[in-house]
Amino acid sequence: MKIEEYLSSLPSSIISGEDVELSNETIKEIFRFAELTENDIFYHLGCGNGNSISIALQEFRVKKAIGVDNNKEKISQGQKLLQEKHLTNGSFRHQDITVSDISDASVILFWFSDEKIIEKMILKFRNLRSGCKIITIWGPLTGHMPDKIDFPYILNITPFKMAKSLRDQMLAIFNTDCIDFTVAWEFADRYSKAIGSRNLENDRFLTILQTVVIWINAKNLGIACGDGIPDPIRSYIGILKTFFNIEVEHLLDH
């Protein structure tokens, strides 16, 4: 099956990231990357079980931390967590993030793949105070140049800088003149480790899939190193097709 068919066969909660909980260490890495301080008002949009809110309050001493999620059960878990830890300057909202008031935010963690949600949120983000930090994972805000990168963590700061092209945006993220197999693998591996599960086989599969996708995107944008398909990429394309019945060659512009 084509990769689009494979992705459409997965539960929507997996694709949206709803069922992916970031580890505590990953959350701390993100906060250090964003230089979260006691002066910040932190929002996690799509907060899941609320660990990020607890860590922001306890370990980074933020002024205020708010988690927003449309999953009522996870919001209840987060509220219970704050009660158990006696944290009073944190709160949770069972709410759609596109209608939630985030006007007082200084740092926002926003990790969504739905383009419609991203487009709506970019409009909201543009109205936030100057200097507000928006943290994303894997990709920057659509059409905008990142202000800071420690892949897979990416920071956009208001007011946003528009990207001239997807090519310029991608080169900025990977900080290189061209993307070869080694670069594609390194960045895919960073992503897998950041959102890693307890299943190493799943992480390996994700790394292979993301490596191929990164390289194909680079090839189509004219920023892959060399003219041909590198042998490791060709091998991974074969592995995906033979062992997982996933076809990706049609993604290449011929």
Secondary structure as GFF3:
##gff-version 3
##sequence-region A 1 254
A	DSSP	alpha_helix	3	9	.	.	.	ID=ss1
A	DSSP	alpha_helix	12	16	.	.	.	ID=ss2
A	DSSP	alpha_helix	24	34	.	.	.	ID=ss3
A	DSSP	beta_strand	41	45	.	.	.	ID=ss4
A	DSSP	alpha_helix	51	58	.	.	.	ID=ss5
A	DSSP	beta_strand	64	69	.	.	.	ID=ss6
A	DSSP	alpha_helix	72	85	.	.	.	ID=ss7
A	DSSP	beta_strand	90	94	.	.	.	ID=ss8
A	DSSP	beta_strand	107	110	.	.	.	ID=ss9
A	DSSP	alpha_helix	115	125	.	.	.	ID=ss10
A	DSSP	beta_strand	133	137	.	.	.	ID=ss11
A	DSSP	beta_strand	144	145	.	.	.	ID=ss12
A	DSSP	beta_strand	148	150	.	.	.	ID=ss13
A	DSSP	beta_strand	153	157	.	.	.	ID=ss14
A	DSSP	beta_strand	161	162	.	.	.	ID=ss15
A	DSSP	alpha_helix	166	174	.	.	.	ID=ss16
A	DSSP	alpha_helix	181	194	.	.	.	ID=ss17
A	DSSP	alpha_helix	200	220	.	.	.	ID=ss18
A	DSSP	alpha_helix	231	244	.	.	.	ID=ss19
A	DSSP	three_ten_helix	249	251	.	.	.	ID=ss20
###
